[in-house]
Every structure is written in C-alpha cells, then in structure tokens.
C-alpha cells in the first residue's frame, strides 16, 4: 500500500507542476516583452534552460545519482521554484534584465536536468516495489499526464492572460513546482550498498543495444519535430489562416496520444519492444509525409491524431526496455541519457528548422522530415534483427513471448 501511495504522490506532483508549466508558458514571453520591450529577450529563459540539460552528461554524472529520494527531489524542486519566482518578482519592481533572465534559465535547466530523470527513476523504483511490471505502467501514465497538460494547459493560459492574470501565472507555476516537490517527500530512497560509483550514460548502455536503437529512433523523431510545429505554423500564415493548421495538428496529436496512453501497456506487453518502437516512428514519418501531401485542416488533424498514437507506443516500448534491464544507479543514468537525447535532438531541429523551411517550403519539409524519420526507423528495425553474441538484451527482448513476462 505504501508503494501505491508513493506512486500516486509522484504522479500527482509531476502532473501539477507540468500542467502549471503548460499554462504559464503562454504568459512568460508576454511578461518579458512587456518589461523589456525586446522580442529577442522573450526566448532567453527557455534558451538558457536548455544549456545545462545538454551539458548534463558531463557535470551531472554524480549529481543525478544524489536525487534518489523524495526529500532530495523536493530540494531540487525548491531551487526550480526559486528560479521561476525570480521573473515575476523582478517584474513587480521593474528590474527584469537580460542577465537576470539568463540566470533564471540556467537555474531552471539545472533543476530540469536533475528532477526529470530523478522523478522518473523514483517512479520506476516505486513501481518495482508495488508489483512486477508496474514500473513501465507508471512511466506511461506519467507521460500521459504530461500530454494531458499539453492539451488543456495552453487554452487555460490563454484565457487567464485574456483576463489580465499574466504575471500571476508565473507565481502559480512557481508555487505548483514547489508543491509538486513537497508531495514527493514521503517517497523513500532505495539505496543499495554496492551503489558507490556513478556510472556514465555510455557505461550504462553497455549490453543494452536495444535501448540505444530505441534512442536513435526517438531522437530522429525529435529532430524532425520542427517540421510539424514550425511547418504547420508557416503553412497557416502563408494561406491566410494563422494558427489554424497548427491548432488542428496539435489538437489531433493531443487526443491521439491520450487515447494511446489507455492502450499502450496492453500493446507493449504483446509486441517485442524494439520492433514496436521502430514501427511507431516509421508510422510517424508517414504521418509527416501525409501532412505535406494532403495539407488541409481535417487531414492534418487526422494525421496528427495517428502520430500521437504511434509516438506514445514508441515511448512506452523504450520505457519497457529501460525498466526491465536496469535498476538503481544505472537506471537513473539511462533515464538521464534519454532526457539528453530528447532535448539535444529537439534543440538541433529547432535550430535548423527555420532555414530548412525557408529553402524547401513547409510542405516539402514535412515530406522530407517524414522520409528521414521513417528511413532511420526502418534501419533500426533491420539492425535490431541482426544477431549478436555480445548483447544479452537482444535475447531478452527479441520475442513476443519474453515481453509477456511483465504481466
């Protein structure tokens, strides 16, 4: 019963903090723009926050192992809450400056680099204590809660901004992050005596070839994600319907991903994880191609919904690979590595996205991104089928019957 209550506390805390972030992300650029008058400054917090995450394989190797209990996760949450409160506090006294925004972003990035894999590892460890196979279930529901926030958060934020509650949203986000950390205080640590070393991400990948393949497929999907978000935004602007195409795509994606959360556990228990992950991102690539060829709001919404389903299944498959093959320090290292892969590839995609769309056009960019994503996923599927005597993980996950054992 204690494991169940701890899992619910972790899920509730993470869900509250993420929903507050989705709501407040509408307000932050507006507050910065109002206080500084600079469009360029609106992205300083978000841009700076990505730096510590991208560099975390080097500076956070030992720090991420420290976040192995609820109270320690709460300490990290307190630091993040302080960083979030800096901006509205400075706005209240008229002292919002670019340097302060950068410092706030760096502190947020440090907190994110530690709290994101730390919370996921704690949740997976709690699932192990609860019942066999519960770790991947809890990680999947955590991802589902995050996607629910993506769907309902921005509209709530837009309504709040429309009523003049812009700066107040930033205070709400800081309070929600702190509350989410405090909810985790009841979660105990599971420290093994042998966990004295802090394995690197590369060391943790040894003997886990399938996890690496899953990261390659997911990383490529994150790299080409810009074609969906930026591409649909450009298409809407070019056709005199700003926001319509992106809204259709994101709404469809949100609905599809929430529905997939309900069925993903049943699917990953019956299908081998690596083929499932590869097929998921192959289908997502086909959805990008479909959006580029049939570019109407209804078609975009339909392809968006299908892509939401496939991405959730792919992520659940990778979570299964990680939770079944690791624990303790190695599990925290692998979850940190996954966070780095997602953030680095997404940032790289956004960096090159504008020039690529400008050169090729939004529709052709969607088609090209889909072809690239599908091709890499197909390559992963073919590589995963190659036998190897050095990888025990390929034997563990190569058959559907093996994946049934998590039930």
N, C-alpha and C positions, 0 to 999 in steps of 0.2 A: 504493500500500500504506500510505503514511503517513496519508493521509486516512481510510482504513478503521480503522486502529488508533486514531486520534484520536477518531473517531466512537464506537468501542466504549468508549473511556475515558470519554467524556462520558455515554454511556448508562449505563454501569456505575456511575459516580459518582452520577449523579442517581437511579438506581434504588435504590442502597444507602441514600442519605440519605432518600428518600421512604418506603421501607419502614420505616426506623427511626422516622420521624415517626409513621407509622400505628400502629406498635407502642406507642410511648411516649405517644400521645395518650390512651390508657386510663389511664396512670399519673399524668400531671400533675395533674388535678383532685384525685386522691386524696392526693397528697403535699401539695398546698396546703391541702386541707381538714384533713388531719392536723396540719399545722404551725400553721395559723391558727385553726382551729375555725370558720371563716366560709364559708358556702356562697357568699355573694356574691363572695368573693375567688377562687373557683375559675376564673372566666372572665376574670380581669384580664389574664393574659398573652395569651390569644387575642384579646381585645377591643382591647388596646393595639397588638398587632401589625398590626391592620388599618388603623390610622390613617396610618402612613407610606405604605402602598400606595395608599390612597385619595387622598392628597395628592401622590403622586409626579409627576403631570403638571406640577406647579409646581416642586418642589425638585429633582427627579431628571433634569431635561432634559439637563444636561451630564454628570451622574454616570453615567447609564446608558450613555452613549457611551464612558466610560472603561473599562467592563468588556468589552473586545474581545479578550481573550486568556485562555489557561488560567491563567497565573500570577496575573493580576488577579482572575479568578473565585475562585481559591484564597484570595486575601486576603479577599474578601468572605465566603467560607465560614468563614474563621478567626474573623471577627467574629461570625458567627451561632453558631458553636460556643461561643465565649466566653459569648454571651448565654444559650445553652441550659444551660451548665455553672453559671451563677450560681445557679439554683434548687436543684439538689441540693447544691451547696457550702454555700449558706446553710442548707439543711435539716440538714446534718451538724453545724452549730454552733448550731442553734436560732435563726437570725436571719431567718427568712422573714417579710417585712413587705409590706403592700400597695404601698408606694412602690417597693420592690425589684422586685416582680412587674411593675409598670408599666414600669420602666426596661428590664427584660429583654424585655418585649413590644415596646417601641419599637425596641430594637436588632434584634430578630428581624424586625420589619416593614421596617426599613431594608435589612437583608440580603436579604429576600424580594423587595422592590421592585427590587433591582439584579440578584440572582442568577437569578431565574426567567426574565425576558426575556433576560438575558445568556447563560445556558446555551442557551436555545432558539436565539438568534441565532448563537452559535458552532456549534451543531449543524447549523443550516441552511447556514452558510458552509462547514462541512466537507463536507456533502453535495454542495454545488456543485462542490467540488474533486474529489470522488470520481467522480461521474458525473452526467449530466443527469437531472433528475427525482429524484435521491436525497434532496434537501432535505426534501420532503414525506414521503418514506418514513421518514426518521429522526425527524421530528417526530411522526409517527403512532406509531412504536414507542416513543418517549419517553412519549407519552400512554398507550400500552398498558401499559408498565411501571408507571406511576403507578396505573393501575386494578388491576393485579395486586396492588400493595401495599394498595390499599383493600380487596381481597377477603380476603387472608390475614393482613394486619397486625393488625387488632383481635383475632381469635381468639388469635394468638400472645401479644399483650399481655395478654389476659385470663388465659391460662394462667400467664404469668410473674408477674402480680400475685397469682394464687392461691397461688403458691409462696413469696411474700414478697419477690420481687425488684422491688419497686415503685420505690424510689429509684434502684436500679441501672439501670433502663430509661432514666432521664433521662441518666445518664452515657453509656450506649451510644448514645443519639441524638446527643449532642454529639460523640462520637468518630466516628460514622458521617458526620456532616456535614463534619467536618474531613477525613476520609479521602476523601470524595467530591470535595472541593475539590482535594486533593493529586493525585488521579487525573487531573485536568484540566490539570495543569502542563505536560504535553507538547504541548498544543494551541497552535499558533502564531497570531499575530494577522494579520489581513488588512486592513491599513490603507492606504486609497487616499490619494494626495496631496491630492485635492480635498475630502476629508472633514474640513474645518476647522470647519464650522458644526455646530451641534447642532439638527437640525430638531425642531420640536414635533410632538406627535401630530396636531394639527389640520393642520399643514402637510404631514405625510406622507400624509394622507388625500386630498389634492387629486389629482384624476384617478383616484381609486380608489373610485368609488362603490360597487362591488360588495363591497369589504371592509367599508364602512360598513353596507351591508344585512346582511351576514353577522353583524356585531356586534349589530345590532338584534335579529335572530332569536335569537342565542345569549344576549344579555343578558336578553331576556324569559324565556327558559327558566331562566336562573339566578335571576331574580327570583321565579319561581313554584316554585322547587325546594323551598321550605319546605313546600309542600302535601304533598309526597312524604315528607319526613323527619319533620317535626313532626306532620303529619296522621296518618300511619300509627302514630306513637308514641301519639297521643291515642286513636286507634281501639282499639289494643290494650289500653290502660289502661281505657277505658270498657267493653270487653267481657270484662274479667277475664282477659285474656291478654297481660300487659305484655311488650313486646319481640317478640312472635310475628309481628305483621304487618310491623313494620319489618325484622325479620330476613329474612322471606320476600321483601320487596320489594328490599332491598339485595343479598341473595344472587342473586336473579334478575337484577338490574341488573348485578352484577359479572360473572356468567357471560356475559350477552349482550354486554357491552362487550368482553370478552376475545375472544369469537368474532368480533365485528365487526372487531377490530383485524387479524385474519388476512385479511379480505376487503376492507377499506376501500380499500386502494391500487388494487386492480383496479377497484373501483366508481368512484372519483373520476377515474380515467383514461378512463372511458367515458361519464360523465354530466357535463353542464355544472355547475360548482360552485355558482352561486347557486340555481338550481332545486333542486339536491340538498340544500343547506343548508335552504332553506325547507321542502321536503317532510319533511326529517328532524325539524324542530321541530313541524311540523303533526302528524306521527305521534306525537311525544312528547306533544303536547297531547291527542290521542285516548287515549293510554295513561292519562293522569291521569283523564280522564273515565271510562274503563273501570274504574279502581280505585275511583272514587267510586260507581259504579253496582253493580258486582259485587264487593263487599268481602268476599272470603274469602281465606285464605292462599294456596291454589293459584292463584286468579285474580290476586292481587296479584303473586305470583312470576312468572306468565306475562307480565303487562303490564310488570313491571319488566324482564324479560329483553328484551322488544321495545323498550322505551325505551332500554335500554343500547345496543342495536344502532344505533338511529337517531341517538343523540347522538354516538357515535363517528364515524359517517358525516358528520354535520354539521360536527364539529370538523375532520375531515380536509379537507373541502371548503374551509373558511376558511383552513386552513394552506396549501392549494394556491394560493389567491388571493394570500396574502401573499408566499410564496416565489417565485412566478413573476413578480410585478410589482415587487419591491423587492430591495435588497441594501444591505449596509453600514449606514450611519447611519440611513437611512430604515427599513430592516428592523428594527433594534433599537427605533426609535421605535414602529413599528406593533405589534411584539410586546409592548412595554410598555403601549401603549394597550389591547391585548386583555386583558392582565392586570388593568388598572384596571377595564375593563368587567365582567369576571367577578367580581372582588372587590366592587366597588361594588354591583352588582345583587344579588349573593348576600347581602351585609350588609343591604341595604334589605329584601329579602324576609324575612330572619330577624327584623328589627326589627318589621315589621308583622304577621308570621305569627301570633304568639300571639293578639293582639286579633281578627284576622280569623277564626281558627278558633273562638275563644270566642263570637263573634257569629253565625257562619253554621253552625257544626258542621263537623267534619272531612270528612265525605263531600261536603257541598255545596262546601266549599272546594276539594277535589280537582277537582270538576266545573268550578267557576268558573275555577280556575287553568288547567285544560286548554283551556277555551274561549278564554281570553285568549291563551294561548301559540299555539294554532292560528290564531286570527284575525290576530294580528300576523305570523305566518309567512306566512299567505296574502297579507296586504298587501305583505310584502316580495317575494313571488313576482310579484305583479301590477306593483309598481313597477319591478322589475328588467326586466320585459318592455317597459317604455316606452323608445322610442329616444331617445337624446340625442347631440347633436353635440359636446358638451364632454367626454364621458368616453371616453377611449380604452380603459379597462378593460372597459367593457361590450361593446366589439367583440372584445376579446381572449378573453372568457370566455363569450360568448353561444351558442356552438355546441359540440356534442359533438366535432366533428372537431378543433377547436382544442385541447380538453383531451387529445386523444390524443397530442399532441406531446411530452408529458412522458415517454413510454415510451422 
